[in-house]
Amino acid sequence: MKKVGIWIDKEKAHVVTLANDKEHFRTIASELEFFNIQGGARSKTRWGPQDVVQDSKYLEREKHQFREYFKNVAGVLKNADVISVFGPGEAKDKFRKEMTEKYPLIAAKIKNVQTADSMTDNQVIAMVKEYFN
């Protein structure tokens, strides 16, 4: 049985595969751009025009980048029998939602989504082993 644990956030995904008493560790980089959206600039005159920041452009671009990132992670999960997802923030929840919408076969294998802080590689491996044992 091939058991896979994923620790995922916006920057990277650590994938730990446990099969036949062996472990395989892999890191997938997200290549997400981190946007620093500044407020609109004001003119020098009082009550003058203000520049408009197009948040929707940045959010749409980020959504497409997330889709590509999750597609890369899903490619690694095709042969998994059981999947557990860990991570800080909302990336783990976005990942599960994307799998449910676009990859239902993989989504059916996700048995657990759990919050976990930032960890070293060895801590991720230990957490996945502990979860599956």
C-alpha positions in Angstrom: 0.0 0.0 0.0 1.4 3.4 -1.0 0.8 6.0 1.6 1.5 9.7 0.9 1.8 12.6 3.3 2.0 16.1 2.0 3.1 19.2 3.9 2.0 22.1 1.7 2.1 25.9 1.8 2.3 28.7 -0.8 6.1 28.3 -1.3 6.6 24.5 -1.5 5.1 21.1 -1.0 7.0 18.3 0.8 5.8 15.0 -0.4 6.6 11.9 1.7 5.8 8.5 0.2 5.8 5.4 2.3 5.7 2.1 0.5 7.2 -1.4 1.2 8.9 -0.2 4.4 10.8 2.5 2.4 10.4 6.3 2.4 10.8 8.7 -0.4 11.0 12.5 0.2 10.4 15.0 -2.6 10.0 18.8 -2.6 8.0 20.6 -5.2 8.5 24.4 -5.5 5.4 26.5 -6.2 6.8 29.2 -8.4 4.1 31.5 -7.1 4.8 35.2 -7.4 4.4 37.1 -4.2 2.6 40.3 -5.0 3.1 43.4 -2.9 0.0 45.4 -3.7 0.4 49.0 -2.7 -2.5 51.4 -2.2 -3.3 53.9 -5.0 -1.2 57.0 -5.2 -2.7 60.4 -4.5 -2.2 63.4 -6.6 -0.4 66.4 -5.0 -3.4 68.6 -5.2 -6.1 68.5 -2.6 -9.0 66.3 -3.6 -7.2 65.3 -6.8 -7.5 62.1 -8.7 -6.4 58.8 -7.1 -4.8 55.9 -9.0 -6.8 52.7 -8.8 -5.1 49.4 -8.0 -6.5 46.4 -9.9 -6.6 43.7 -7.2 -8.6 41.5 -9.4 -5.7 41.1 -11.9 -3.3 40.0 -9.2 -5.8 37.7 -7.6 -6.7 36.1 -11.0 -3.0 35.6 -11.8 -2.4 34.1 -8.3 -5.4 31.7 -8.9 -3.9 30.4 -12.2 -0.5 30.0 -10.5 -2.1 28.0 -7.7 -3.8 25.8 -10.3 -0.5 25.0 -12.0 1.2 24.3 -8.7 -1.5 22.0 -7.6 -1.4 20.3 -11.0 2.3 19.5 -10.4 1.6 18.1 -7.0 -1.3 16.0 -8.3 1.0 14.5 -10.9 3.0 13.0 -8.0 -0.1 11.6 -6.3 -1.5 9.5 -9.1 -0.3 6.2 -7.7 -1.1 6.8 -4.1 -3.6 4.7 -2.1 -4.0 7.0 0.9 -3.2 10.7 1.1 -2.9 12.9 4.2 -2.4 16.7 3.8 -0.7 18.9 6.4 0.3 22.5 6.4 -0.1 26.0 7.8 -2.4 28.7 6.4 -5.0 28.1 3.8 -3.0 26.4 1.0 -4.0 22.9 2.3 -7.6 23.8 2.1 -7.2 25.3 -1.4 -5.4 22.1 -2.4 -8.2 19.9 -1.2 -10.8 22.1 -2.9 -8.8 22.0 -6.2 -8.5 18.2 -6.0 -12.2 17.9 -5.4 -13.1 20.0 -8.4 -10.5 19.0 -10.9 -9.1 15.6 -9.8 -11.9 13.6 -8.1 -10.0 10.3 -8.1 -7.2 11.9 -6.1 -9.7 13.8 -3.8 -11.3 10.4 -2.9 -7.9 9.2 -1.5 -7.5 12.3 0.8 -8.3 11.0 4.2 -7.0 13.8 6.4 -6.4 17.6 6.2 -4.7 18.9 9.3 -3.0 22.1 10.4 0.7 21.9 11.1 3.3 24.6 11.6 6.4 25.1 9.6 8.8 22.1 9.9 12.1 20.9 8.8 12.3 18.1 6.3 13.0 15.5 9.0 10.1 16.7 11.1 7.8 16.3 8.1 9.0 12.8 7.5 8.5 11.9 11.2 5.0 13.4 11.3 3.9 11.5 8.2 5.3 8.2 9.6 3.6 8.9 12.9 0.3 9.6 11.2 0.3 6.4 9.2 1.5 4.2 12.1 
